[in-house]
Structure formats: C-alpha cells, structure tokens
Amino acid sequence: MPNPADRPASRTIRNVLVIARQASGRSQRDVADAAGCQPHQLDAWENAVNTPGIDKLAAWAAALGYEIALLPKGADRAEG
C-alpha cells in the first residue's frame, strides 16, 4: 500500500508528519508522548499555529518513524 505522505501535494514536512500520524491511526497524545512534548504543542504544530525548533521537529519526525536530513543542493534524493 502506498504511503499517503508520498503524494506530491503533501510534501511539506508538516504535511508529511500530519498525514503519517493520521495514516497510522495514532492519536496526537500518543505521538506527543513519544516526541516528548505536550499534546497541545503537537496540535499547534499540526495546525501551523506555531513552528517547532529543529530539535522538536526531529523528535516529532522520529516518533513517526522519520528522520530529518540535510542534503546538498542537487543531491540524489533516492539515496538513503
């Protein structure tokens, strides 16, 4: 089954993480606990009320099985 977070229209980091959480069936509380933040913080991030710092963003991504990577411009994104 294709990952819904891979759809081109959903390629912002926030959208990928929101779609991944929804597709997994996990609650905001569950993901917030795994990310080490409060559910109201995760809700604010998911709804673009505010933006997490890179450390919190990395924890949010990790809680959903993703990692944040910085690639050189023009790098082959297919490489792992």
C-alpha positions as a printed Julia matrix, in Angstrom:
80×3 Matrix{Float64}:
  0.0    0.0    0.0
  1.49   3.39  -0.97
  2.33   5.83   1.79
 -0.13   8.77   1.61
  2.65  11.08   2.81
  4.41  10.49  -0.52
  1.81  12.37  -2.56
  3.44  15.45  -4.21
  0.85  17.88  -2.8
  1.73  16.75   0.7
  5.48  17.28   0.58
  5.93  19.93   3.28
  7.48  18.46   6.41
  4.41  19.39   8.44
  2.02  17.78   5.96
  4.1   14.61   5.72
  4.08  14.25   9.51
  0.37  15.03   9.87
 -0.56  12.55   7.15
  1.78   9.92   8.61
  0.16  10.25  12.04
 -3.35  10.08  10.61
 -2.5    7.11   8.39
 -1.0    5.25  11.37
 -4.18   5.72  13.4
 -2.19   7.18  16.3
 -3.58   9.98  18.42
 -1.91  13.34  18.91
 -1.46  12.41  22.57
  0.38   9.19  21.65
  2.71  10.94  19.2
  3.25  13.88  21.58
  4.23  11.45  24.36
  6.67   9.7   22.02
  8.1   13.05  20.88
  8.48  14.36  24.43
  6.07  17.26  24.09
  2.58  18.19  25.22
 -0.44  17.31  23.03
 -1.38  21.0   22.72
  2.09  21.7   21.27
  1.71  18.95  18.67
 -1.76  20.25  17.81
 -0.32  23.75  17.28
  2.43  22.37  15.03
 -0.01  20.24  13.01
 -2.3   23.24  12.51
  0.56  25.63  11.67
 -0.2   27.84  14.67
  3.5   27.78  15.51
  6.63  26.02  14.33
  8.79  23.63  16.36
 12.52  24.17  16.67
 14.73  21.7   14.85
 15.17  19.55  17.97
 11.42  19.22  18.49
 10.86  18.73  14.76
 13.36  15.87  14.78
 11.63  14.31  17.82
  8.21  14.66  16.14
  9.55  13.01  12.98
 11.27  10.22  14.93
  8.05   9.48  16.83
  6.5    8.7   13.44
  9.43   6.71  12.04
 11.01   9.54  10.02
 14.29  11.37  10.29
 15.23  14.87   9.22
 18.13  15.05   6.76
 20.0   17.98   5.28
 21.16  17.24   1.75
 23.42  19.25  -0.54
 21.57  21.03  -3.31
 21.14  18.73  -6.3
 21.84  15.58  -4.28
 20.15  12.42  -5.47
 17.18  12.15  -3.1
 16.78   8.47  -3.93
 19.95   7.69  -1.99
 19.36   6.59   1.56
